[in-house]
Amino acid sequence: MPIELTDPEDTKIVTLARSTRARTGAAEGACVRDTDGRTYAAATVDLASLKLSAVQVAVATAVSSAARGLEAVAVLGEATGVDDADLAAVRDFAGEGVTVYVAAPDGSVVASLTS
């Protein structure tokens, strides 16, 4: 059963993750919201020489944009969970306690966990 999001800002990051995945045709789309409310959307990178998940790219983009932390993360794709490496990237940058939403390709949130 899908999880109903009540915060419009959480709905926004799920929507941005979904649109990024659709636009790029990538396996995953992700979006993070930093502690200032800025959002960073990204897609999976799958090159012969470089493989990064959408969450890893979104976190790296936030870091390189001088964000000071994260409030929430949304990842959207076929998977029903979050990879340990993705959670590690979130924790390395923002510490524990960041909400991570996992959404299906149609944008419905199927899981919510904390980093």
Secondary structure, 3 states (H helix, E strand, C coil): CCECCCCHHHHHHHHHHHHHHHHHCCCEEEEEEECCCCEEEEECEECCCCEECHHHHHHHHHHHCCCCCEEEEEEEECCCCCCHHHHHHHHHHHCCCCEEEEECCCCCEEEEEEC
